[in-house]
Structure formats: C-alpha cells, structure tokens
Amino acid sequence: MSGGRAALQVSEGKLTDGATYRWSVRACTGVGCSAWSAEQSLTVRVQPLPQMPATQSLTVTGGALATVSAPTDCDAPGCATLPNDQLRIGTADGRLWATHLKADLGALPQGARVTSAKLSLTRADCTTQCVEQKPDVFELSAPWTPAQSGKELLTAAGEEKYTSDTVLPEIDFGVLVQSWTDRGGNEGMALVVPGTAAAAAYYSGAAADTAKRPKLTIEYLPPTAPGAVSEVVAVPGDTGLVATWNAPLDSGTTGDLTYVAKAEKSDGSVVGTWEGPTPRAVFGGLDNAISYRVAVTAKNAVGSGPVSRSAPARGATVTGGPTQYKDYVQAYLNARNKVVIGTSLTAADAAAESPHGAVFGELLGSQEATLVGAREALAPRNQSYVGATSALTEVVAGTDAVTGQPVLRATVTETMTIRIDGADQVSENQNAKRFLFSVSGGTVRLQSESDDGQAGQTLSATAAAATQVIATPADAVGPPADETGALTLGTDGFPMGEAPAEGVRQASYAASYINGLGTGSWAYNNTGVKWEYKYDCTNFVSKALYYGGGMKMRSGWYKRDDVWFKNPWWNSWPVKASYTWSAAENLRRHLAWNRPGYFITRVSDVRKGDVLFFRYKGDSVYEHAAVVTANYSGRIHMAQHGGPAHTTLDDAIARNKQTPEPIISIVVIRPTGAR
C-alpha cells in the first residue's frame, strides 16, 4: 500500500490478442527479495491508438526563406563571392563554404504541432546521378547576417550538431522548427560539410526559375481544441468525492492544458466546479443520499474539448465520522514533525505526547530510523531542521473499496525550515496523500500513508497507457552505471572535496554553450510546473536545460543516447520524448559522452545550472536528477521534481541515509553543448 506503481513494457510480438496470461510481482532491496505475490490473470485486448489526424502543409520559399553561402576560412565578409543565384556547401576554389538558411515562420499558426519539415535544395552543378551530400546541421545560437564573415557564421553555429551523417533529403527538421516556435527565437541554421569534401552547388532563393529555389516544406497539425479526457473515475466518501482522469490523447496545441471538472446531480444540475492543471479534483459538502457524477473537459487557448463523465457515485457515512480521521492524520503529521526537528527525540516520545498516539504510534515507529537518522546526520555539518509544519486541505474520508476499512484522502502541504550555518532556508511541498486505517473492536490504527495520485491512477486500456508511465522495455535494460566523474563520498555518506580522478574531463570556467545561470533560475522558479510522468525528475531537468539554458534539441531514433528531444505536438506518437529527455540514466550518458559535459568532482566547484544525478543502493543505473540552484560555501542547493521541491544536497543525502536505498553515488555534470 505504498502507492507506488511499477511498469514493464513487454516486447512487441510477445503477447497475443485474446490470450490470457498470469503474472506476479515481488519487492527487492539490497538485502533480498520478498516472496512472490499471488498470481493474477491478464487477458490481452489489443486496442491500438486511433489514426493520427490529417496534417496540413506549409511551404516556405522565396523571400520567406533567406539563403546565403559564405567562405568559412575568411576573417572578413566578401573575401570570395558566388553567383547571386547559387549556394555552395563544401570545398571549392580553395575555399570551404557553408550555407545559412533562415525561415520566416509567420505563416505557421501559433500553437501548431509540427510533425515534420523537409528541406529541398536543387543542384546547380549536376542534373543526373548527383551524389547526395551528408551535411552537418547546426542551429545558430546567435544572430548572423551576410554582412559578417564566414568564420563568424561558424562561431554563431557553435559545435552542437542538430544532426549529421544523413543525406539532405532525408533530414527531418521538424524538431528544429518546433523548437523555434516553442522558444520564440529563430536565428536559422548552418549547413557544413566537414573536412575537404568537394563542394556541391545549389540554386539560391534568387534563382530565376522559382521551381529551383530552396523550399522548406512543413507538415503540421493546426491548433484545435483538445480531445476528450478518458477514464474519469469518481470515488465517493462521506459527504464528498475525489475524481481522477487521464489526459486527452490529443492536446490540440503545443500550449498547456487545463481542466474543468463539475460535480453534477442526476438531473444535470451542477453543485460544484473545479478548474486546474492536474487531473484530480476534490468536491465536498455533498449529500450522502444523492448520487453524483463528475463531468470533465480539457481546454487550451483554442477552446474546450468534449465532456467526459464518470459513473454515478454516492457517498456513505464513514465509521466514527470523518472529523476524527482528519484529527488522527493531523496528529500523526504533527508528531512526525516533532521527531524531524528534535522536539521529540524518538517516535515513542512523540506518540506519547499526543492524545492520538495509540492510533499512529506503530506507523510512526517504523519511520523512526529514517527521521532520527536524517536529523543526526546533518548535525555534524552545522545544519539542522528547525521548523516543520503540515496542513490538510481538500479532505475526503470514506471507505476503501478493497479493504472495507476507513480511508482519508487529502492534499498535504508540508513546510520545512533548514538552518544552514546560521541561515534559514524554507521549502514547501504539496502532495495528494491517502491514509488507510483499520478498525477492530473499537480500536483504530493508522496502517499506511501513500501517494493518492499513484494509488488511484487508472491506466488507459489502449496503447496510450505508454504515455502515462515510464516503462522499462523487457529487451532494453540499461547497462550498469559508469561511475566516471562521481563525487567522492566519505564514510558518512556526504561528498568529500578530493581532486578529480585521472582522465576525467574537469570543468574550466570558460564560456559554455549552455546558459547555466538560466538553467538554474528556470529550475528554481518553475518547480510548480505540471508533472507529465509518474517519475518526472528528468523531464523537469530537461525543461530547465531547454527553456532556461537554451540547450538545443537533437533529432534521431528516440532510444539513442546521442539524441535529445521532446514532441510537444502529440501525446503518444511517434513518441512523447527521447529516452534522454525523460530518463535520468539516459540523460546522464547523453550529457557526459554526447555533448560532452564536464564532470564536477569537487563540491567547491559546483555552480548554478549544474545537473546532479543520484544512484541508490540496489540500482545499477542513476535513477534521479536535479538542478543546482546555488552553492553557498560548499552548501549545494537544488530544485527537483521528486522529494522537496527546493532543498539541499546534504538534506537529500540525510533523508535517504537510513532507508533501504541510501544514495551511494552522485555525479555532477556541467553541460556544454559541444560535439
């Protein structure tokens, strides 16, 4: 009853439609594994995704597609020129030519979802049996005009390739075009053939024959209202209910979705309305004698989608009344906070000091080692928890459908104050929680605390379920973690400031292609951005690198470590994001070996915008990522999705020290965007 959800993607072709299979699960830690659970039956019913909507086409050409070639071995503009109607890529007449193209995207509707973009260049030096070039494509990081030199064009292009080793007609610029619309900036792209490869000549935008001019053909889905949400479930409680649902398969535009949920009587009259970005709504003040259903619509900047409704649900009186269960949970959280800050030295002390200690004492006792261990681990580092509060809102008490026992569901807002070298840092975290009780012979016990969103999630019955969790394919288990560049941890589990290991790329403070200050600031200011995955840590870090740091997307097969992209235009196909965008180990490998970034192996060298990767005991790969937001004299502050939104590295280590899965390795990488 932890509220966690495991997901495994079974390889294609392994299951047969209509066949029945049996499965079981067990839990494992570094100590060992539990017994297998009872076998469960699963009958496969293949429900493929619906057909993708028809795309529209936009051809950018002529004056809307600026094109010019420049010799990149010249320090000044105009050292060599071409005929006005020609472009050149490669080596010719003793010069190394590169071509700059910049598309005016004003005709692309705002919010459109780009599915592909292909560049067509017509050869001017041959008509038949032309050998296709495989140019390196660079997205410019800074403005460039023909009044500047070719060398300055290469400087603006940087070292970060969008793609390479692909013949020009097969390069898909869709991700690049989408990124220009996402971030509102477009400095164009440069096409370069490395080395001394012979040049190819193409017609420019000034060609007399308009059919021979360069063309960028963009396929896109026009912005529309979103589709219908699915799997709307209303779970009743005592005079209230909690509703959950899945996001629509079609989001309609690249903009963010919000939801409007309404609690209705059977005659359609509305008794409550909720609006927000998360797929969960709580309604209170209902009548247990009346059935209600919940109607949900998704909306974006274009409009609202169709209405989806839950089955009718009717509340019932919970044994003992809802108020007592709220009081029990509040008392439990208060007692736990006292152990955290040391007002109560032990869980037994905290329980004894509470009038409801007998209800939660056993559960709190099971957490004592973790709570006390974190407190004691920070003390030698001149840090301490000096304040902790918990508040309950959106409370609904009811009866659990599985156990028949009382359950309380609520939004818990936890505020923590950590004193670091005499200065206080306050962080706030908000989560939907589920508290399950048992009642026997008049004795009430709090049995468990879990994540309500995960415990109550209903996955889609279609292939869209793949977008709701990050699953590990059965045939694609990652390799063991490479510990190159990891911080040296002392016997206390905290980092030591030792010199870098031999062969490790240690960061200098030279200019980087990634804006670290922007990355750190975006992460600090946007921890409240909507979660898109069950484990959203790496998605959050990638957004910080992309929107704050300006890191460029790279196109290619989504499983490869050298690509990095997110598809904002469609929720499910071809894929939502590359593995490197959404999974910590894949992003670590991408930043370390495919950009490549610099390893920071001394705590004193860590700075704002660096990316932290964590490996836990029992894991073969790095499972968590966060962004550094500050370094105050070796005290590393970070922002994350998963755990407290704003916290310190020491706090993260301390919180995990006494758990079955403590942090055993930490890698810090400063992305550069190179290679």
N, C-alpha and C positions, 0 to 999 in steps of 0.2 A: 504493500500500500504506500510506496514511496511517491507515487505519482509519475514516475519515470516511464518512458516508452522506448522500447528497443525496436529497431527496424532493420530488416535484412532484405536486400533486393536479390531475388532468385534469378539466375541467369536465364536469358530468353531461350525458349525451347525445352526447358526442364519440366514445365507443368503442362498438363493437357486440359483443355476446356471441358468442363463437366465432370472431371475426375475428382475423387475425394482423397485427401492426404491427412496424415496425422502428424502433429508436431508437439514438442515440449520444450521447456526452457529451464535453465539453471543459472544461478548467480555465482560469479567467481571473483576472488580477490587474490592478493599476493600470498595469502595463507593457504587457500584451497577453494574448492567449489562445493556448492550445496548439492543436495540430491536433485535429480530431475523432477520437474513438476509432472502432474498427471497429464497424460496425452490428451490433446484436443483435436477435434476434426475440422477440416477445412475443405469445402467444396469450391473448386475454381469456377468462376463465371467470368469469362473474358468480356470486359466492357471497354472497348477502345475509346480513345478520345474522339470527339466529333471532328468533322473535317474543318480544317483551317479556313477562315473567311477569305473571300477573294481579295487580292491586293490590287492597288492602283499603281500606275506607273507615272513617273515624272522624269523627263529627260532634260538635263541641264547642259546647255551647249552655247556656242557663240559667245556673246558678251557676258553671259552669266557664268561662264567657266573660263576664268583667266588662266592663260598658259604662257610660260616663257622658259627658255633654256639659258643656262649661264655656265661658263667655264669655271670649275671649282678650284683650279690651280692658279687663279689670278687674285691679286690683292686689291685690284681696283675694278670697278664696273667698266664694261665696254672694251676690255683688252682684246676681245675677239667677238665677232658677231656672226649671226646666221641670217639667211634669207627670212624676211618677215613672216613667211607662211610656213616655216619649219620649226620643229623641235628636235632635240637630239639628246640621247642618253648613252653614255659610254665614251670611249676614247676615239677621237678623230682629229686629224690635222695637228697632232701633238698636244691636244687639249682633252681634259677629262670633263665631260659635260653632264650636268644634272638638270632635271626639268622640275619646275614648280607649277603646281596646279591649285587653284583656289575656287571653290564653287560657291555661288550665291544661292543660299537655301531659302530665300524669301518666299518662294512658291510652295515650299513644303509646309503643309498645315501644322500649326502649333499643336503639339501633343500627338502627332503621327508616330506610328510604331514602324520603324524601318526594318524590313525583312531581308533586303539585300541591296547592294549597289555595285554595279559593274562599270568599269572604265573601258571605253573603246577608243583606241588610237589607230589611225590609218597610216600604214607605212608609206613614206615618200621615196624610199630608196630601192624598193622592190615591189613587184606585184604578185609573183607566184613563188612558191617554195621558200617563203621567208622563214628564217629561224626565229622562233619566238624568244624574246628576252625574258629573263627572270630577275627583274629589278628588286632591289631593297626599297621598301616603302617606309618613309619616316613622316610622322605627324609633327609639324613645326611647333616648337614651344614658345617662339617669339615671332613678332611680325617681321616680314621681309618683303621688299619691293625690288623691281628691276633696277632701281637707282643704286642698289647695294651690290657688292661683289658676290661672285660665286662662292668664295670662301665663307662669306657671312651667311650665305644660304645654308651651308653645311653646319655652321655654328648654330643657327636657328633650328636646324633639324635635330641636332644632338646625336646621341649614339643609340637611342632606343628605337628599334625597328618595330613597325606595326606588323610586317610580315616579310618573308624572304623566300627564295628558292621555289617560287611558284610562277608559272608563265602568266604574263599580264592579263590575258582574257579570263583566266580562272580565279584571279584575286577578287575576293568579296570585300568591298569597302563598307559593308553595311554597319558593322560595329563602329567604325570610324565616323561615319556620317551621323549615327545616333548619338555618339559622344559629343559631337559638335552642337547638336540641338539640346542635349541634356544640360551641358555646362554653359551654353550661350557664348561660346568662343570658337572661332574658326580662323586659323592662320594658314590653312591649306596643308599640302603635303609635298614632299620631295621624292622624286624617283631617281635612284642612283644605281649604276651597275658597278660593283666593286672591282678593284684591280685594273687590268689593262684590256679588258674585253672590248672588242670592236664595237663602235657605236652603231646604233640604229637611228634612222631619221624618220620622223613622223610629221604629218601635217598639223599646223597650229590652228588656233581659233581665227586666224586671219586668212585662212585658205579661201581662195575664190569659190571653190566648189564646197557649198555648205555641207554636203553629204560626207566630206572628208574631214570635217572639223572634229576635234575631240568631243566626246559625249560621256556624261556620267548618267547612267540610267538607274534610277532609284525605284525600287519596289517597296510599297509601304501599305500599312493598314491605316485608313483615315481614322481620326479620333471619333469615337462614338461613346454613348452611354455604356456602362458596364453590363455584363450579363447577370444572370440570376445567381445568388448565393445558393449553396447546397447544404444538405444535412442539418437543417435547423432543428435543434433539439431543445425543448423546454422541460426542465426538471423542477417540479414543484417542491415547495417547502411549506412551513407553517406561515400563512398569510404572505407568501412571496414566492418567486421563482427565479431561476437562473437560466438564461438562454445562451446557447453557443451555436456556431455555424461555421462553414468553410467558405473561404473567399471564392468569388466567381472565377470560372476558368478564364473568361475574357475580361480583362480590367478596363478595356475601352480606350485608354490613352496611356501615355507614359507618366501622367501625373498620379498623385496619391489618391487612394480610395478612402472614403469614409462610409459609415453605415448608419442607417436609421432603423431602429427596432421599435415596434409598437406592441404593447400588450392589449389584446382585444377580447371582448366577450363574444359569445357565440353569435350574437346579432350584428357583430362588426363594430360595435361602439368601442372607442379607444379609451383605455383607463390609465395608460402610462406611455410616455415616449422617451427614448434614449437615443443619443447620437454620439458617435466617436469613431476612432480609427481601429479599434481592436474588435475581433469577432466574439465578443462576450458582453452580455447586458444583464443587469440585475433589476428586478421590479419588486417593490414592497407595497405594503398596505392593501393587499388583495383579500378577497373573501374566500375562505375555505369551502364555502358551499357552492361556489361558482367555478365552472371550467373556463380556462383562458387558453388562448393560443398566441404565439408570437409571430408577427409579420416583419420580415426583414428585407430591406432594399439596400443595394450598394449604390453609391453615387460618386461622380467625379465632376470635373469642370464642365463637361458637356451636358450631363443630365443624370437622371436616376434610372436604374435598371428595373427589371420585373420584380414583383413581390414574390417572396417565398415564405411559406408558413409552416409552423410546427404542427404536430398533432396536439389536440386539446390536452390540457393538464390541469388537475385540480389538487389543491393543497390539502393537507390534513394536519391536525393538531399533533405536535411532537410531545412525547412523554416528558412531563415536567415543565413544559412551556419553553419557548425559545430564549427568554431572557437569561435563564440560568446557564445555558450553554455558552452564551456570549460572555457571561461573567466568568465562567471557568476558563475560557480561552484567554481572556484579558488577564486573568490572574496568572495563568501559565506563562504568557509572554512577559509579564512584569517580573515574575520570578526568574525567568531566564536572563533578562536584562541585568538583574541584580548580581547574578553569577558572572556575567560578562565583565561588569565594571568592578567586581570585587566587593560590593556592599555585602553580599553573602559569599562566604568563602567556598561553600560547597552547594551542590544541588539539594542535599538533605536540609541544609540550613535554610535555603530559600523556600523550600516546600513547608518547612515547619513554621516559617514566619507568615505563611499565607493561610487564610481561612479555608481555602480550597486545595491545600497541598495534597490531601489524600487522593484527589481526582487526578492530578497530573504528576505526582511525585515520581512514579516509576518511569514515565516517559522522559522527564527532565533528567532523571538519574542516568539514563542511557546516553545522555549528551554531555555528561559532566567532564569526561576526559578531554573532549574537544574544546569545550568552553574554557575550562581552567587552563588547559594547555596553551591555548592562544594567548590568554592573559599573562601567563607566566613567561611565555617565550618573548613577549615584547618588553618586559620589564628590564632585562639587562641591556636593551638597546635604547634606553631612556625614552620609551614610549608606553602609553597606557590608554585603555578605554576609560574615559571619564564621564561619558553620558550615553544613555541608551533608552529610547522610548519606542513604544509600539502602539499604533492606533488602529481600530477596526472600523471599517465603513462598509456599506453595501452588504449587510449581514443577512443571510437567509439560513434558518435552521429547518431541518427536515429529517426524513428517514432514508437511510441508504438503501437503494434498490437491491443490492447484493446481500448485505449482511442483515438488513432489517433493523439496524441499530441507529441511534441518533447521529446526525452529521451536521456540522456547521460550516457554511461556505462564506467567505468574507474576503474583502480586499484589506491587506495588512500593509500599513505604511510604517517602516522602521527607520528611525533616525539615530545615527551613531556619531559620537564625537571622539576622535582620537587625538590625544595630546602628544605631540612630537617635539622633543627638545623645548618644551615650554609653550609651544604654539598649538592652537586647536584647529583641527580640520573636521568639518561636519559633512556627512554624506547621508543621502536619503534614498531608500529603496522601496519600491512598491510592487507587490505581487498578489495575485489571486491565490488564496490558500483554501485547503479543505482539511477539516479536523474531524476525525471519526472517533466516536465514543462507544463504550459498551455499558449496558445497564443490566445488572443481575442482582436480584433480591434487594432492590433498592439502592445498591452500591453503584456509583457512576465512576467510570475510569476513562481518561483520555488515552486512546490507543495509538493514534498516529497523526502526523501532520504531513501534508503532501501538497504538491503543486496542483491547483484545481484545474488550470487550463490543460495540463498534460493528462491528468487523471480522467478528465471528462471529454477529451478530444475524440471526435468521431471521424475517422479517415474516410475519404471518398471511396466508393466501390468501384470507381473507374481508374484508369491509368493516371488520373490527376493526383492520386494519393502520393505519387513520387515527388510532387512539388511541396508536400506538407511536412515531410521529414527528410533529413539527410541520411540515406541508407548506404551501407557498405555493400557493393556488389559481391556476390559469393565468389566470383572469379577474379576480383581485383583488390585483394587485401594488400595494404601498403607495406613497403619494406620496413625493416627495423630502423628506428630513428638514428640519424647520423649526429653524433654529439659534437661535431666540429664547432668551435666557437662558443661553446656553452660557458656561462659564468661558473667560476669555481665556488662550490658551496662548502661551507665549513661544517664541522661536526654538529653545529647547532641548526644546520639546515638553511642558514642565511648566506648570502653571497659574500665572498672574500674579494679583496682588491688586488689580485695577483696579476702579473704580466701576461700578455697574450701567449697562447700556445704557438709553437713553431709552425709556420705555414699558414696561419690564419690571416685573412685579409682584415687588418685593423684599420678603423676609420681615421682618416685625416679630417680636418675641418675645412677642406676645400669645398668649392661650390658643388651642390648636388642638383640633379635633375628633378628631385622630389622636394617639395617645399615642406620641410619638417615642422616649421612653425605653424603652417596652415593645417597640416595633418593633426597636430596636437590640439590646436584651437578648435577645429571642427569636432574632434572626438569629445573634448571637454564640454562643448556647448550642445551636443546632439545625442547624449546618452538616452534621451527620451524618444528617439526616432523609433518607428514601429519595428517590432521583431518580424522577420519573414520566415524564420525557421525555428524549430524547437530549440536547437543549439545555434544561436545567432551571433556568436562571438566573432567569427571570422568574417561574416557578411558585414558586421559593423566596422571592423578594421579596414576591410576593402573599401567601404564607403568613405571612411576618413582619408585613406590614401588617394581616392579618386576625386572626391569633391573638395577636400581640404588641401591635399598635397599636390593635386594635378597629375597624378601618375596616369600614364596612358594605357588604354586597353590594347591587348594584343589578340589577334584573331587566330583561329585554328581549331583542331579537334579538342573538345571540351575536357577530355581526360588527360591531356598532355600537360607537363609541368611548365612548358615554355609559353603557354597562352595565359591570358587573364582577361576575362570579360564577364559582363552581366547582360542578359537580354531583358530590357525593360518593356518590350513591346508585347509580350505574350507570356502567360504564366507557365506554360508547360512545354512547348516545343519550339525549336528542336531541343533545347534545354534551357533551364532558367538561368544558369550560370556555370562557368567553368569550375572544375574542382578547386582550382587555385583561388577562386574568388570566395568560396563558401566553406572550405575545409582547412583547418589550421595546419596540418602537416604538409598539405599540398602548397599552401601559400608560403610556408617556411622554405620549402625547397625552391619555389619559384624565386623568392627574394634573394635567397643565398646563392643560387647557382645559375639563374637565368636572367637576372637583371645586370650584374650580381650586386647584392648589397654588401655592406661591411659589417663584420661581427664586432660588437662592442663587448669586450671581455673584462672591463674594469668598471665598477659601479660609478666611479667619479667621472667617467667619460660619457655616461648615458645622458641623453638630452631629449628635449621635447620633440615628439614626432617619431621617435624610435619605436619599433614594434617588438613586443615581448611575446615569447612562445613558451608554454609550460608543458612539461611531461610529468605524468603522475605515476606512482608506483603501480606496477602491473600492466602498464601500457607500453607498447612497442613504438608508438609514434607520439608526436606532440599533439595534444588534444584541445588546447585553449590558446587564445591570442588576445592581446590587449594593446592599447596605445599609451605611450608615456606622455603625460601632460606637464610634468615639471620634475626637476631634480634640485632639491634644496640640500646642499652639502651632503650628498650621498643618500638622501631620503627620496626614493623614487615614488612619484605619484602617477596614477594611471586611471584610464577610463575604459569601461568594458561593458559588454552585454554578457551577463552570467556572473552572479555574485553582486556585491555592492557596485553601483554604477561608477562612483568615484571612491577610490581607496588608495592604499599604498602597497608597494611590493612586499614590504615587511608584514603588513596585515594579511595579505593573501597567503603568504607562507605560513604565518602563525595560525590562521584559521584551519589550515589543512594538516598541521603537524601531527595531531593525534587521531586523524581519521585513518581508515584502512588504505586510503590512497593519497599519501602526502606528496607534495611536489618534490621531485628528485632531480629535475634538470630544468634550467632556464636559459633560453637563448635570446639575445637582444640583437636585432638587425636594423641597420640604418639603410633604407632603400635608396638606391642611386639612380635607377632607371637606365643604367648603362647596358651595353651589349645588344 
